[in-house]
């Protein structure tokens, strides 16, 4: 998961015991099948296309392919194709020479050069402009290119792993994606299962994320059996990413035990501004989290005219959690 316009070299994540693969958690049949496929694919040099819904962990799969490959000691460079402006994507991928366009005040290697010897992960490849698709196909075929504004031939040894949450065949039919590039990328397709397909992995994933949060916060919060049952009852349309965010919110709101899953929907997002009678609450950077939370609760109570059930719903928490916070902050109830 990349920042909106970010890409860069990253070490592969540490080995995890759950799936036996770096960065992947799960013991379900679907994950064991994916693990076996990754292990077979990793030792080859073939181009891989990872297909899966948003939030399923496609980049983790790409990193696992890299970590198990002979290229593991070389760079893993991740690029979000959908986050780069169409006018800049060629310069970002292939690099540019000084003076090649306005603002190009120095020579800059592109992501292909930075990934030389290693793996280049092209996330959201379906969002790549058609003009760049032609150039990408040529680079894949020839493993060489010219920087924007340059004449020297740059040769690289890069394995490309691409990912998409779209139906590329439909994109081809609609004229938005080149058919020859689709087949060139999908030499080996890997499908990442949605979380609802592997619901048995939810407790394992939840405990993994909770352990991470406890380690970061230096606390020892637990999950109740009821909390885990609530997790497994959710549809998880946002997949593993949504699960991780829910665990994070529940961890913040819980005292010592996570026992209520925050309701689904936008109301569960952690807002920094809460509209109130046409205005908003604003907090200076560095305001203690407890102070922010207390003021948000007070504002929500005022807006809901003291109705605690509506207040809890507006804050995206359970009524039991709200009462716990009222006691903690000594807010008269």
N, C-alpha and C positions, 0 to 999 in steps of 0.2 A: 504494500500500500504506500503509494508515493505521495509526496507533497504535490501541490497543484502544478508546479513547473519544475519539479526536481528530479534529478537522476544522479547516480554516482556509484562508485565502487563500494562494495560492502563485503565483509567477510561472511561466509555461510554461517547460519545459526548453529548453536551447539546441539549435539546429539540428544535426542529424547528417547526415553525407554518405551513410551507408549506405542508408537508405530515402528520403532526401530529405524526411523529416518530423521535426518536433521529438520527440525522445525515443524514436523507433522505429528499430530496427536490423534490417536484412534486405534481401536482394536476390532472394529466392526468388519464384517466380510468385505464391504465395499472398499474400506481403507486397506485391507490386506491385499486385495486385488490391485489397487492403485500402487501400493508399495512394490509388488512384484513387477508391475509394468515399468515403474521408475528404475528399478535395479537393472532391468534388461536394457532399457533405453540409454541409461547413463554412460555405459561403457562404449557406446557408438559415438559417431560424430554427426549423426543425422540431425537435420532441423526438426524441431518439435513444436507442435501447436497444442497449447493447453486450453481446453474448453471447459467452461463452468460458469455458473451464476455468480453474480456480484457477491463478494464476501465469503466465497468458499475456500479461499487460500491458494489462488493460482500462483502468486509469487513465491509462496513457501514451496510449492511443487517445483517451480523453476530452480530455486536455490538448492533443493534436494538433488535434482538432476545434476547441477553443477558440482555440488559437494561430493558426489559419488563418481564423478567423471575423472579422467586423467588430467583435466584442466583445473582441478580443485585448488591448486596453489596459485593460479592466475586470477585476474580480476573477474568479479561478477558485477556487471554494470546493468542497472535497471533504468528503463526509460518509459515514461507514460506518454504514449503517442497522442492521446487525446488532450493532453495538457499543454502541448506546444503549438503555437500559432502556425497556420499553414505556410506563412511567408518565411518562417524561421526553421522549419523542421529539417530542411536539407542541410543548412549550416550547422544545426545541432547534431545531426547524425554523422555527417561527413566532414565537418569542420570547415573553416574558411581562412582565406589569406587576408593579410592586412590591406585595408582599403577596398575590399571586395563589395562592400555596401556601406551605407551610412551607419556609423557607429562601430564599424570593424576597425578599431585602432591598433590591433595586433593580430598576429597569426594565432589561431586557436584550433587545436585538434578536436575532432568530433568524437562521439561516443564509440564509433567503430574502432578508432585508433586507441581509445582508452581501454577498450576491451580486448586488445590484441593478445592472442594466446589463451584467452578465457572465453567467457560466455556473455552475450548481449541479450538481455531480456527485454522484449518489445511488448509492453503491456498495452491493452486496448488497441491492438494493431488494426482493428476494423475501422478506427477513426482516422487512419492515415489518409491524407489527400491522394487522389488518383495520380497526380503528377509525380508524387514521391514514391508511389507504389512501383512505377516503372523503374525508377532509379534503384529502389531496394532490390527488385528482382535481378537487375544487372549486377549489383554488388554480391548477392547470394550466389549467382552463377560464376562470377569471375574472381571474387575475393579481392577486388581492387577497385579504385575510384579516384576521382580528382576532388580536392577540396574546392569549395565554392570560390571562384576567382583564381583558381590555380591551374597549372598545366602539368605539374609533376604527378606521376602515377604513384598512388599510395597502396601498398600491398599489405594485407592483414590476414591473420589466421584467427577467425572468430567463429564460434558456434552460436547460431541464433536460436533462441527459444522465444516463441511468441505466445500471446494469450488473448483470448476474447471471451466476452459474455454474450456475443451476438451470434446469430445464425449467418455464417459467412456465405453459405449457398444462396440464401435470400438476398444478401447484399450483392452477390454476383448477378443474380437475376434482375435486381433493381439498377444495375449499372454503377453501383457504388464501390465495388471491389473487383479487382482483376482475377479472372478465373485461373490464369497461369500462376499468379502469385499465391493464390489459395492452395493449389496443389503443391507448390514448391515449399510452402511453410508447413503443410500438413503431411510431410513425409511420414512422421510418426505422430498421430493424434493421441492426446491423453485427456480423458474426461474426469473432472474432479466432481465427486458426488455432492449433491446438496445435503444440507444438514438433516432435513426431514427423512432422507434415505438412510441415514446412519444415526438415528436417534439414540441408539445404545451408547454412542460416544459422548453424549451430552454431559453425563456426570464426570467423565474423565476430563473433558475439556473445561468444565466449570471448575473442577479442583485445580487444574493446571493454572487457569487465570487467577483463581483465588490465591494460590501459593505465590504467584508473581506479585500480586498486590500486597499481600502480607509482608513479603520480603522488602518491597519498596517502602512500605509505610512502617515497617518494624512493629507489626502487631500480629496477633494470632487469632483472627476471626475465623469462625466455622460456618458451615452450612447445615441447616436442619434437613431432616428427611422430607419434610413437607415442602421446603424450598426446592429440593431436587425434583420432587414430583411436579411442582408447578412449572419448572423449566422444561420437563419432558412433555408437558401438555401444550406448550406453545408451538405455533407453526414455523417460526424462525424463517420468515421470508428473506431476512437479511443475512441468513446463514451464520457462519462462525463469527463474522465481524459484529453482527447484531448481538450474538450471545456474549461476546467479550465486553461490549459496551454495557449490556444489562448487568453483568457481574460487577463491572466497575461502579455503576451507579448504586447498586445494592450494597456494595462494600462501603461506599462513602456514607450511606444513610444508616447502616446497621451499627448497633452498639458493639456487641460481641458475637452475635449470631445472625447470619443472613437467613431470615425466615419469611420474607415477603418479596416476591418478584415485582419490580416496578411495572405498571401497566404499559402496554404497547402503545406506540403512537408518538407524535411529535411532542406531546406534553411531557415525555420522559427525558427529553434532551436537556442538558445542563445549560440553562440560559444565564447570561450575565446581565440582562436587562429585562425587567418585568414591567409591562405597561400597567399603569395605575391611574385611573381617572384622567386619562388623556396625557399623563406624564410618564415618567420612567424612574426606576431606581438606578442610580449609578454608583459604582464603587471604585475607589482609587486603587491603582495597582499596588499589591502588597497587603491589601486588607485581609485580615485573618479569615479563613474559610468559615469558622464558627460564627463570626460576626455577620458575614454575608448571608449565611443560612438563616440566622435569627431574624434579620431584617426582611428577608424574602417571605418567611413564614408570617411575620407581623403584617406585611403588606398584603399578602394573600388573604389573611383572616379579615382584614379591613375591607378588602374588595368584595369578599363573599359574605359580608355583614355577620361575621362570627360563625357561619355555618361550617362546621369542621369537616363534614363529609365532602362538601363542595370544595373546600380548601385543599383537602388531601388530593382530590381528583385534579384540581388545577395545577398542583405541584408535581403530579405524577408519582405520588407515593401512596401507600396504604394508610387507612385510618389508624391502625395500630402504631405505625411508624410516626405519624403525626403526633399522637398523644405522647409517644416517647420523647419526641423533640420538644414538645411543650413543657414536659417535666424537666428535661435537660436544661433548657434556657429559662426556666422559671417564668414561663408565660402563663398568665392566669387563664384557666380554661373553664 
